């Protein structure tokens, strides 16, 4: 049987750990088995148990303190992830070989990992070799997305991850519970956006004609091919959480290999029931 994985991505502060914590509680309430793997070597704490923690393999602080390397925070994190890519056997041993696993991978927030560095792509390919069905879950802070030009920037970040990893991807606006009622109403237009109207809004703030032309091309590409859409995520809304989960489960075909349960038997109709007489009576009436 296959195994299932959510690769939880997004900029720093977008709510990845909170998303994992909320989803773990929701799935446990549904009596579904779920595990979390921390892949952020700079993480400090989380409020859920993890089945594997990359900090047991390597930590950013140790790399930064190494006098022979002399890396800063970003360079140290990239070094840690490249070291991790050369030691996938550690991850394989930590995951074990249990069938029907459903695992969340809480990933680092540095965007370069999903654009021009091969580490996350290598991770996806390795998971697929281990018979995982992988879905990318890209998170963006809804408080950041309330202006058109910021929204377009968030869309491009999500699109870069989608193109780089080549896996099904669900894009989510997090922290909806922190928005005011007015902001919630305003942000609805960004969930399923009309990119051409976004372009008009942005043209008022972009003075350069070259940048206006570039923005128009980007918006047209995204709108014409329906490339990026967002789902709202409010950790206090059980129905909304379930909708997000349904989209993800559908993308990785979760449940299609589960055992089929026989439906309850329907009582047999009387043998002497004459449908012709029934239809004739209804026609006469």
N, C-alpha and C positions, 0 to 999 in steps of 0.2 A: 504493500500500500504506500501511496505517496506521503510526504511530509509537507508541512505548510509553513511559510515564513512571511512576516511583514518586515520590510526594511524601512524603519521609521527615520525619515530624513527631514531636513529643514534648517534654516539659519539658527544661529545661537539665540536662545531666548524665545524660540517659537512655540515651546511647550511640548517638546518630545517626551521628556520623562513623565510629565503630567498626563499626556495622552496614554502612555504605556500603563501607568498606574490605574487610570480610569478604565481602560479596556480590560485589564486583568480582573478588576473587581466586577465588571459587567459580565465577562465570560464565566467567571467562577459562579456568579449568581445563576447563570444558565446551565450550570453543571458541566461546563466544557473545560477540558484540561488545557492549560496554557502555561508557557514559560517565557522568561525574559533573559536576553543576553545583553550585557553592557559592552558596547564597542567604543566608548568614549574614554580614552586614557587620561583625560583631564577631569572626569566627573568627580564630584565630591561626595554626594550622598543621594540615595533614592529611598522612597518609602515602600518598596516592594522587594521581595526576595529575588535574587538572580541565580540562574543555573550556571552561568559562566560570566566572569568579569575580566576584561582585557587587562585591568590593572594588576592582575596576578601574573601576567606575562611581561608587561612593561608599563611604566608610568611616565607622564610628561615631566613631572618634577625631577625624576631621576635623570632623564635625558638633559634637562636644562642645567642640572648641577654638575654634569660631566664636563670637566675642563677640556677634554680632548675634542668635544663636539661644539660647545659654545652656541647652542641654539636658543632662540627666543621661544615664546609660547607657540606661535604658528609653525615655525620650523621644527620645533620639538614634536608637535602633534603629527606633522607629516612624516617625520622620521619614525614615530611610533607605529603609524598605520602601515608604512612600508615594511617595517620589521614584522608586523602582524601578518602581512601578505606572504612573507617568507616562512611563516610558521603556522600554516593552516592546520597542520597535524595537531597542534594544541587545541584548536577549535573542534576538530573532529572528535578528539578524545573527550572533550567537555560535553559535547552534544550527545554522545552515545549513539545507539542505533535503534531507538524506540520508534516503531511505526506509528503513523497518524499523529506525529508531533505537531503542535501549533506554537510557533516561537516568534516573539517580537525581538528584533535586533535594534536596540537603541543606539543610533549612530551619532558621530560627531557633527558639529554644525558648520565646519569650514567648507565653504562652497567650492573651493578648488578640488576637493575630493570627488566632486560629482561633475566636474567640467573637463579638466585637462590631465588629471592624474588617474592612473589605471587601477588604483587599489580597490575601489568599490565595484568596478566592473569585474575584476578578478574574483572578488568575494561572491558576486552573483553567479558567475560561471562555476565556482567551486560548489556552492550550495545546490545548483542544478545537477551537478555530477553526483551529489549525495541524495538525489531524488526529491529535492525540495521544489515545491511550486512557490515562486517568489513574487510578491506584489510590493511595489514601491509605494510608500505613503509619504507624500511631501506636505509638510506643514508650513503654513505662513500665518503670522500673527495678524488677526483681523484688525487690531488697532493700528497696524501699519498700513493697511490697505484702503483707508478711507479717502484717499485722493487718487485721481486718475493716473498721474505719472508714477506714483508709488505702486499702484496696482499693476501697471505694465511692467515695472521692474520685477515684481514678485512673479508675474506670469513667465517672464523670461528665465528666472531662476528655476522655476518648476520645469519649464520646457527643456532647459539644459540638462537637468537630471534625467528626464524622460528619454532624450535622444542618446545620452551617454550610456545608460544602463540597459536600454532595450528590453524592458519588462513592463507588464501592466502597471499603471500608476494611478493612484487616487490622490487628488489634490484637496487639501482640507484647510479651511480657515478656522484657526483655533481661538480660544479665549472669547467666544461669543457671549459668555456669561458675564464678562467684565464690561461690555458695552452698555451705554445708556440706551433707553428706548428709542430716542431720536437717531442715535448712531446705528442701531440695529436696522431701523427702517431704511436708512441711507445706504447701508452696505448690501442690502438685498440685490441691488442692481449689479453688484460685482460677482454674485454667485453664478449667474448665467448671463454674462455681459454682452452687450452690443459694442463690439470693439470700435466701430465707426463713430459712435457717439462719444466713446472715450477719447478718440482721436480729436474730435472737435473740442472737448474740454481741455485737452493737453495743448492744443494749438494756441490757446490764449496765454499760456505761460511760457511757451517756447518761442523765442524771438528769431532764432536762426532758421532760415528757410531750408537749409540742408538737414537740420535735425527734424524739422516738420515733415520733410519728405521721407526720412528714415522711419519716423514714428508711424507715418501713414502706411508704409510698406510692412512694418511689423504687425500693426493692427489688422491689416488686410489679410496677411498670411494666417494669423491665429483665428480670425473670424471665418474666413472662407473654408478652412479645413476643420473647424470645431476642435482645435487641438488641446485647449486647456479649459476645464471647468472646475469649479470648487464646490465642496460640500461644507455646510456649517457644522462646527463642533462645539457644543455647549455641554460641559461635563455634568451639569445638573439636569439635563434633559435626556431621560432614558430612551424615549422614542427616537430622538435625533441620533443618539449613540448607536441604536440598533440599525438605523438606516445606513449609517456609515459602514457598520460591520457587514451588512448585507451586500453593499457594493463591493467590498473587499473580498468577501467569501465567493461572490459570483465571479470575480476576476481570476481567482485561483482555483475555481471549481471545487470549493470545499463542500464535502458532504455527498458528492456523487458516488463515492466508493463505500459509503456507510451501509450497514446491513438494512435491507428492505423489510419494512414491517407490514404484515398483511392487514388490509383494511377490515373493519368490523363487517360481519356478514349482514346483508340486508334481508329483511323478512321477505319471503316469497309472496308474490301476488296470487290471489285466488285463481285457480285454473279455469273457472267458468266465467272469468271477466271478459265481456265482449266489448272491445274498443269501438267497433263500428256502430253499435247501438248508442254508445255514449256520445260519439261525435255527432250522430244523427239527431239525438235529443237536443244537443247544444245548438245545432243549426236551426232546428225548428223553433227553439225558444228565442 
